[in-house]
Amino acid sequence: MQMDQAEKFDEILGADGFFVRNCAALKTSKYPEHFAEAAEAIWEYAPQLIPGLLQTEAYARAVFRAYQPTAVESAIDELVTTRLERARILTDPTSPLLWVVLEEAVLRRVVAGPQAMAAALRHIAGLVRQRRIIAQILPFSEGAHMALEGPLKLMAFPDAPPLAYLQGLGTGQLQDDPATVGQYELTYDLLTASACSPAASLALIESVAEGYDHETQQL
C-alpha cells in the first residue's frame, strides 16, 4: 500500500491514522510482522510451535524447511538469519515485556529431533530464569478453551492503540478495532487463568527438556 492510499483509507474508514502508521512502519522494516518491533509489551499464545522470538537456530531451520520443502538452502539460511536477528530485541534487559502461553503440544511436538528440542526448551527456560520473559504452559488436561482455533498475539505501544494479530496458514490478520482487541485481551486473560503458574510451567519445561536429553543419550 502506498502512503496516499493509506491516508485515503484512514479518511474513509475513520481509522485514526492506523493505515498511515503501519504503512510507514512497513517501509522501514524488513520483518513481515514489523509492528511488533515497536511494541513495549507482547502477549502471545502459541498452540503448536515455539514463538519466533524464542526459537533457536536449529528449531527455526526445521520449521522453515517444513514450510518450504523444495527451497534452496540459501533461501532457508536467509529466513533463519532474519528470524534470529529479530529475536535480538530480547537482548534488552527489560523491553519489550514478553509473556507467552504455550500449549503443552508445543513441548511435545518433536521439531528437528530430541537434541534440538532439549536445546530449544532450555533456551526458553533460561530466559525465564533470567526473568526476561514470562512463560506459562496450558496443559492438555484443560481441554477446550477460547483460542482453540489458532495463535494470538497482542501488542501494546507507547504512542499508539493496542493491536491484535492472528496468524493462519500462509496469512496474517491485524486487528485494531478497540472492541475486537478487547475481546482478544479477554481471551488471553482466560488462557493465563487456565494455564499452569509460571513456576510450575518452568518445572514442566525443564522436565520435558530432560526427557529429550534422555532420548538423545539412548540413540
N, C-alpha and C positions, 0 to 999 in steps of 0.2 A: 504494500500500500504506500502511495506517495503522500507527502505531508499535506498537500492541498486536498486530497481525498479524505485524509484523516480529519482535517478541520471541518469539512463538509458533513462527515458522519457525526462528529460531535455536535454540530449545529442542528442537524435534522433530528437526531435522537436525544438531544439534551443530555449528552453523556459526560458533561463537566470535565472535558479535556482528556477522557480516557484514551481515545484513539490517538490523539496527538502525543500523549506521554509514551505510549507503547510503540508508536511508530518511531519516535526519536530514539528510544532505548534499543530497538531492533537494529537501527542503523549504526550504533556504536558498539554492538556486541557480536561476538562470533558464536555465542551459545544460543540454541533454539529456545531455551527457557530463560531468555535474557532478563526477564523481570525479577527472577529470584536473586540476581546479583546485588540488587539494591535493597533487598529486604533486611529489616532489622530483626525479624523473627520468622521462622519457618516451622510449621507443624505438618508432619507428613504421615499418612497411613499407607503402608505397603503390604498388599495381600500375598504377593508371590516372590518378589525379588528384593534384595537389599537395595535401598535407595541409591541413586547415582553418587550422591555426595559422600557415601560411606563405602563405596566399592573399592576393593583392592585391584591391582592391575590384572592379576590372573582371573579374577571373577569377572571384571568388566570385559576382558578379551573373550571369555567364553560366552558371555551374553551377546556381544556384538556378532560373534561368529555364528551363533544360533540364529540371530536375526537375519544375517546376510551370508548364507552358507556358500555362495559362489563368488563372493567378493575377493578381490586380490588382497594379499596380505598388507600391502602398503595402505589400503583404504581402512582396514581394521586398525592398523597402527595409529592412523590419524584420529580415528574415533576414540581410541583408548587414551591417547595423549590429551585430547581435548577434555575428556571426562576427568582425568586426573588433575589437569590444570584447574578446572572449575572447583574441584574439591579443596583446592588450596585456600578457599575462603575460610576454612576451618582452622587455618594456622593462626588467625586472630584469636586471642585467648577468650574473648567474651562475645563477639558479634560476628555473624548473627546467632541468636538463640536458635538451636535446632532441637526439636522434640519429635521423636518418631515413635509410632506404634507399628510394630511388626507382627503380622500373623505368624503363628507357630510354623506354618508352611514355609516361611522364608528360611527358618533354621533347618528344616528337614529336607528341603529340595537340594539335592547334591549338584551344584554347579561347578564344573571344572575338576571334580574329584574330591575325595575326602581331605587330602592335604590342603588344597586351595580353600575348602570350606572352613577348615580349622583356622587357617590364617585370616580369612575374611571375618569370622566371628570374633577372633581375638582382637582384630583391629577395632571392631565396634566396642568390645569390652574395654579396650584401652582408652578409647575416647570417653567412655562413661566414667572410668576410674579417674581420669584426669579432670572430671567434671566439666568437660567441654560440650557434651550433649546429654540429653535425657532420652532414655530408651525404655519402652515397655513392650512386653510380649503379650499378644492376645492369644490365649491357648485354644486348642481345638474344642476343649470342653465347654467353652462359652456358647457354642452353637451359632444360631442365626443372629445377625446384627444389621444395623442400618447401612453399612458400607460393603455388603457382600458383592455388589456389582462391579467394584473396581477401586483403584487407588485414588487418593485425595491428597491435595497439597493446599495449605492455607498460608498466606504470606501477609505480613504487616510491614508498613513502610513509614518512615519518619515524616514524610511530606505528601502522602497520597492515601486514598482509601484502601482498605484491605482487599485482597484478591483471593479467589479460589481457582485452582487449576485441576482439571480432571483429565486423565490420560486414558486413551483406549488403544486399540491395535493400529499403530501407524498414524495416530492422530492425537490431538490435544484440544481441550476446550477451556477458555479463560472466562471466568465469571466475575463481574464487578457490581452487579445489582445488589444493593445492601440487604434486601430481604433474602435473596438467594444465598449470599455469602453467610448470612446469619444462620440459615438452615444448615449449611455445611459445618459451621462452627459448632452447632448443637450436636451434629453427627460425631464430630471429633471428640467433643466432651463426653459423649456416651461411650465412645471407644475407650478412652482413657479410664473411665469408670469401670469398664468391664475387664480391662487388661490387668495383668499381674503388676504389683508395685514395682517401682524402679529397682529396689534391692532384690526382690525375687526374680525379676527379669534378668538382671545381671548374673545371678546364680545360674539361671537356666541357660543363658547364652554360653557361659563358661563350661557348664556341664556338657552341653551338646558339642562344643569345641573339643573337649577331652575325649568324647566318644569318637569323633572323627580322627583324632590323633591315634587312638587305639586301633581303628580300622587301618590306618596307614601303616602302623607297625606290623599288622598281620599280613600285609600284602607281600 
